[in-house]
């Protein structure tokens, strides 16, 4: 059964409206017919196993979107926000990801083979789940908001080691300072009398 599916941008303007069995089917149709969907709002939408191959889109919001097993190969995604999205076992191979946000995004088993990622924003959770070794290019990670972790695993490791060393040095300095400030305690007990002054009965 087909119902009217409405696709809106983040300003709530209608981008596309027609009868479809699901949002997934509507998007796949728009990709096939090259209907522009820039700025599309897909927050918390279920797009499991969607075929989004070759999709060119910019400024779309995929926050908390379910994209498990989705096919986004050879896509061009510009200024898109995947914060909180689940891309488990999705395919992004040969895609171009430009200035996209991946804050707390699940990239476990995501195929990033030969993808080009330019100026991304990663959080610690994303780095833990992503396999970046197969990327064709990772260029100029953007600065992370303070509430999130650093952008790149190597930077994370260096900062972690540096902080540990810094804390150790501070502890050593504190111990040395305490040792230097310790003064010998004064003997409050009265001095012992010498044997010569001891009277014998």
C-alpha positions as CSV (number, residue, x, y, z in Angstrom):
1,X,0.0,0.0,0.0
2,X,1.4,3.4,-1.0
3,X,0.9,6.6,1.0
4,X,1.9,10.1,0.3
5,X,5.6,10.6,1.3
6,X,6.8,14.1,1.8
7,X,10.5,14.9,1.9
8,X,11.4,18.3,3.5
9,X,14.5,20.2,4.0
10,X,15.7,21.5,7.4
11,X,13.7,24.7,6.9
12,X,10.5,22.6,6.5
13,X,10.2,23.4,2.8
14,X,8.8,20.5,0.7
15,X,11.4,19.1,-1.7
16,X,9.4,16.2,-3.0
17,X,6.0,14.7,-2.4
18,X,4.4,11.6,-4.1
19,X,2.9,8.2,-3.3
20,X,5.4,5.7,-2.1
21,X,5.5,2.7,0.2
22,X,8.3,4.2,2.3
23,X,10.7,7.1,2.7
24,X,13.4,4.8,1.5
25,X,11.6,4.1,-1.8
26,X,10.9,7.8,-2.3
27,X,14.6,8.7,-1.9
28,X,15.7,5.9,-4.2
29,X,13.2,7.2,-6.8
30,X,14.6,10.7,-6.5
31,X,18.1,9.5,-6.9
32,X,17.1,7.5,-10.0
33,X,15.3,10.5,-11.5
34,X,18.1,13.0,-10.3
35,X,15.6,15.0,-8.3
36,X,17.7,17.4,-6.1
37,X,17.2,16.9,-2.4
38,X,19.9,19.3,-1.0
39,X,19.3,20.2,2.7
40,X,17.1,17.1,3.2
41,X,16.1,16.4,6.8
42,X,16.3,12.6,7.6
43,X,16.7,12.7,11.3
44,X,15.8,9.4,13.0
45,X,14.5,7.9,9.7
46,X,14.8,4.2,9.0
47,X,16.9,3.7,5.8
48,X,18.1,0.1,6.5
49,X,19.5,-1.5,3.4
50,X,18.6,1.6,1.2
51,X,20.2,1.7,-2.2
52,X,21.7,5.3,-2.3
53,X,24.4,4.4,-4.8
54,X,25.8,7.5,-6.6
55,X,23.8,10.0,-4.6
56,X,25.0,13.6,-4.8
57,X,23.6,15.6,-1.9
58,X,24.7,18.5,0.2
59,X,23.7,20.0,3.6
60,X,21.5,17.0,4.5
61,X,20.9,15.9,8.1
62,X,21.1,12.2,8.9
63,X,21.1,12.7,12.7
64,X,20.3,9.4,14.5
65,X,19.3,7.9,11.1
66,X,19.4,4.1,10.7
67,X,21.6,3.4,7.7
68,X,22.6,-0.1,8.6
69,X,23.6,-2.1,5.4
70,X,22.8,0.9,3.2
71,X,24.6,1.3,-0.1
72,X,26.2,4.8,-0.4
73,X,29.0,3.8,-2.7
74,X,30.3,6.3,-5.2
75,X,28.2,9.0,-3.5
76,X,29.2,12.7,-3.1
77,X,28.1,13.9,0.3
78,X,29.0,17.5,1.1
79,X,28.4,19.3,4.4
80,X,26.2,16.4,5.7
81,X,25.6,15.6,9.3
82,X,25.7,11.9,10.4
83,X,25.8,12.6,14.1
84,X,24.4,9.7,16.0
85,X,23.6,7.8,12.8
86,X,24.1,4.0,12.6
87,X,26.1,3.1,9.5
88,X,26.9,-0.5,10.6
89,X,27.9,-2.6,7.6
90,X,27.0,0.2,5.2
91,X,29.0,0.7,2.0
92,X,30.7,4.1,1.4
93,X,33.4,2.8,-0.9
94,X,34.6,5.2,-3.6
95,X,32.5,8.0,-2.1
96,X,33.6,11.6,-1.6
97,X,32.8,12.9,1.9
98,X,33.4,16.6,2.2
99,X,33.1,18.5,5.4
100,X,30.8,15.9,6.9
101,X,30.2,15.4,10.6
102,X,30.5,12.0,12.3
103,X,29.9,12.7,16.0
104,X,29.1,9.6,17.9
105,X,28.4,7.8,14.6
106,X,28.6,4.0,14.4
107,X,30.9,3.0,11.6
108,X,31.4,-0.5,12.7
109,X,32.1,-2.8,9.6
110,X,31.4,0.2,7.4
111,X,33.2,-0.2,4.0
112,X,35.2,2.9,3.4
113,X,37.5,1.4,0.7
114,X,39.0,4.1,-1.5
115,X,36.7,6.8,-0.1
116,X,38.0,10.4,-0.1
117,X,37.3,12.1,3.2
118,X,38.0,15.8,3.3
119,X,37.7,18.1,6.4
120,X,35.6,15.6,8.5
121,X,34.6,16.0,12.1
122,X,35.0,12.8,14.1
123,X,34.3,12.0,17.7
124,X,36.1,9.4,19.9
125,X,33.2,6.9,19.5
126,X,33.4,7.2,15.7
127,X,37.1,6.6,15.7
128,X,36.8,3.5,17.9
129,X,34.4,1.9,15.4
130,X,35.7,3.1,12.1
131,X,38.3,1.3,9.8
132,X,40.1,4.3,8.3
133,X,43.0,2.2,7.0
134,X,41.3,1.5,3.6
135,X,40.5,5.2,2.8
136,X,42.0,6.6,-0.3
137,X,42.5,9.9,1.3
138,X,41.9,11.6,4.7
139,X,42.6,15.3,4.6
140,X,42.5,18.1,7.1
141,X,40.2,16.9,9.9
142,X,38.3,19.8,11.4
143,X,38.4,20.9,15.0
144,X,36.1,19.1,17.4
145,X,33.7,20.8,19.8
146,X,35.0,20.5,23.4
147,X,32.2,18.1,24.4
148,X,33.6,15.6,21.9
149,X,37.0,14.0,21.7
150,X,39.7,14.7,19.2
151,X,39.5,14.2,15.4
152,X,42.1,11.6,14.7
153,X,43.3,8.5,16.5
154,X,47.0,9.5,16.2
155,X,46.2,12.8,17.8
156,X,44.2,11.1,20.5
157,X,47.1,8.8,21.4
158,X,49.7,11.6,21.4
159,X,47.5,13.8,23.6
160,X,46.8,10.9,26.0
161,X,50.5,10.0,26.4
162,X,51.4,13.7,26.8
163,X,48.8,14.2,29.5
164,X,50.0,11.1,31.4
165,X,53.6,12.3,31.3
166,X,52.5,15.8,32.5
167,X,50.5,14.4,35.4
168,X,53.5,12.2,36.4
169,X,55.9,15.1,36.3
170,X,53.5,17.2,38.4
171,X,53.3,14.4,41.0
172,X,57.1,14.2,41.2
173,X,57.4,17.9,41.6
174,X,54.8,17.9,44.4
175,X,56.7,15.1,46.2
176,X,60.0,16.9,45.9
177,X,58.5,20.1,47.2
178,X,56.9,18.4,50.2
179,X,60.3,16.7,51.0
180,X,62.1,20.0,50.9
181,X,59.5,21.7,53.2
182,X,59.8,19.0,55.9
183,X,61.6,20.5,58.9
184,X,63.2,18.3,61.6
185,X,60.9,18.1,64.6
186,X,62.0,19.7,67.8
187,X,62.5,17.4,70.7
188,X,60.0,18.5,73.3
189,X,61.2,16.0,75.9
190,X,63.5,17.3,78.6
191,X,67.2,16.3,78.0
192,X,68.4,13.3,79.7
193,X,70.7,13.8,82.7
194,X,74.2,12.6,82.2
195,X,75.4,9.7,84.3
196,X,77.7,12.0,86.3
197,X,74.8,14.0,87.7
198,X,72.8,10.9,88.7
199,X,72.9,10.6,92.4
200,X,73.3,7.2,93.9
201,X,72.0,6.1,97.1
